[in-house]
Amino acid sequence: MKNYLPDLTWQEVDELKRRTDKVLIPIGSLEQHGPHLPLSTDTIIAFEVAKRVAEKLDIALAPPISLGFSIEHMDFSGTVSLDPLTLTALLKNVCSSLAKHGFKKVFIINGHGGNRATIESAIQLIKSELNISLYSFTLLGIVQKIFNKIRDSPEGELGHADEIETSLMLAICPEKVKMNKCIDEPPKLQTHLTFEASKKEVAFTWRTKEISESGVIGAPSKASEEKGRLMLDYLIDKITTIVKDL
């Protein structure tokens, strides 16, 4: 991959930073995604989007951060969660190192909704300590606009390992998706509570096991590779435009 920091020598990084002061940091999680998707789903999606944006814009790409704040999924085997202070410290260390080497505009590509609050707090903290600009994109929020035009899931049946994430994974790496094992399970939520960003009026605490036996929140059986390609292209075009303008 062009401009992927782990593949470059230090001299090649010197050449790269003479062309650009922008760097992308993908971040995901290691957490359950139902019976049909791998634990690395959020990281896979974030990394794929970041790779394609970096290639289009000829900017630096950092390796993905594959752990996030996933405490809600800890009842399911394999999930590993950082606490918010640890995640904040990790982001601060990574950004500080990149800033020292000349990357002054940092764009975080976040594939896990549970990371959003921590990331947005962390970049404010990092900005106050380092003379750099930081921006974050939470993919599941951005993609909602186009998804609502192509969705087959009933209203309220979105949240985790659902039609969105399963479609994206079918477009990126179908060999990792076990569609024969997918389960549709609407969340067991009280009235007024929803995971859908466009309708969410109340923030609330939850543990996945309390609202879903399978770990799925939504209807992954409605997913398709075609929907995934449409959403992936939308994400890449949207984020590319914003990063270029900034």
N, C-alpha and C positions, 0 to 999 in steps of 0.2 A: 504493500500500500504506500502510495506516494505521501510524503510528509508525516508518516506515522512514527512518532518519536522513538518507540522501542526498536525500530528497524534502522535507525540512522546512526551514524557516527557523530561524535561531538563536532567535528569539522562541518559535517552536513547540516547540523542544527545551526551552526554559525551562519551558513549560507542561507538557510531558510529564514532566519530571523531578520536578515537584511531585506527580505521580500515582504515579510508580514509581521505584525505584532499581535496577531489574533491566534487564539488557541481554543480548541473545543475539548471539553472534558465530559465524556459520557459517564453516566452513573445509573446503576440499576439496583438489583437486590439479589439475594439468594433466599428464596422463599417459595413455599408451595404454590402451585398453580393448578390445583385439581388433579384428577387422574390422567389428564390428557396432555398437559404441557410441562416442560422441564422447570426445575427450580430457577434456572438462569434466564427465564423468559424476559424479564424487564431489562436485563443487561444486554441480551441479544438485540432487542428492538432499539434501545438507545444507541448501541454501538453501530448498528446498521445505518441509522439515520445520520449519526455523526460522521461516519466514513464517507457517505455520499455527499454531505454538505462540504466537508473538508476538501474532497476531490474537486467539486465544482468551483470552489473559491480559492484553491491553492493556498490553504492555511494549515497551521499545525494541528495535529490530532494527538492528544494524550491517550494513554491506555485507559480502558474503562475501570471505574471503581465498581466492583462487583458485589459489594455489601452495602446495605442501607438500613434504615429504621423500619423494621418489619415485625415489631413486637406483637401485632395483632394476629400473626400467623404462627406463633410459637407452639401452638397445640398440635401442629402437623410436623411430622418427621422431616429432617433435613434443613429446615429454616434456620438461618443464622442472622441475628439482629445486632446492629450497633445501637448504643444509646445516642440520643441527640448530641450530647457533649462530645462524644468520641467522633461522631460523623463531622461535627463542626471543626474539631481539631484536625481531622484528616484533610478536610477541604482547605483549611487554612495553611497547612504544611505544603500541600500540593501547589496551591496558588502562589505562596511565597517563593517556592523554588522556581516556578515558571516565570514569575515577575523578575527575579534576580537575573534570569537569562534573557530578559528583553521582551517577554510577552506581556503586554500591558492591557490587552482586552481579552477577558476570559468569558467563554460562553459555556454554560453547563447544560448538557442535554440530559434531562431526567426522565427515565422510563418508569419510575415507581411513584405513584401518587402519595404514598406515605412519607416520602422524602421531602415533599414540597415545602412544608412549613419550616423544617430545619434548614433547608438550602436557602430559602429566602431570608431567614434570620442570619445565617452564616455569611452570606455575601454582604449584608449590611455591616457586620462586624469586621470582615476582612477589608472592606472599603475604608473603614475608619482607621485601619492600621497600615494599609499599603496604598501607595499612589497608583492604583490601577482601576480600570472599569470592569465591572462584573455584571453578567446577565444570566438569567436562567429560563429555560423552557421546560415545562412539564407536558410531555407529549400527549397524554390522555386528555388533557384539557384542550389543547390546540386542535386535536383531531375531531372533537365532538361536532363541530360545525358541519363538516362534510359527512360524518357518520350519520347524522340525523336525516340526511337526504337518501341514504341507501340502506338504512337499518331494517331488519325484520324482527328484532327483539321487541317484545311488548314493553310499554312504558314502565319504568321502574326496575327492569331486569338488566341492569348493568352494574358493574362493580369490580369484578375480579375474574380472570380467566374466562372472560365472556366473549361475546361476538366480536368486539373490537380487538382484543389481544390475540384471540385465536385466529382471526383473519390475517392480522399482521404477521403472525408466525407462519401461517400457510404461505404467505407471499415471500417470506425471508428464508425460511428453512423448513419446508414441509416434512422433511424426513424426521424431524424432532417432534412432530405433532401426531398423537395417537387418537385420531377422530373416532375410532371404534370404541374408545373408552370414555368419550366425553359424556358428561351428565349436565342436563339443564336443571338449575336449582335457583328459584327466585329467593331473595333474602327474606328472612323472617324478621321484618322490621315493623315497628309501631307506625301508626298513621302520622303523617307529617315528616317522616324521616326517609331520606333517599340518598343514594350515592351519585345520582346524575347531576353533574355540575350546573347545568342550565336550570334545574329546578330545586337545587339545594338551598334551603333557607335556614337550616339548623345544623350546626356542627355538633357531633355527638361521639361518645366513646363506644367502642365495640371490640369484641373478639370474634374472629371469623367462626370459630367453633360454635358460638352461641347462635349464629344466624345461618349456618350452612354446614351440613354433615360432610359433604364432599370436598369443601374448600372452594367450590365454584359459586360465584355470585353472578347469575345471569344465564344466558342461553347460548352456549358455544356451538350448539348444533346448527345455529343460523349462520355460522361463519363460512366464508369462502375465500379462495385465493384471489379472485377478482376484486372483492371488496378490500382485501388486504393491499393489493397493488394500488388501488385508487387512494386509499388512506396514506400509504407510504409515499406516493408521489406528491400528495398534498402537503404532507409534513416536510418533505425535503424542499419543495418549492417555497413554502411559506417561511421556513427557517432560513433558507439560503438568502431570500430577499431581505429579511430583517438583519441578518449578520452582515451582509454586504453594505446595507445602508448605515449601519452603526460603525 
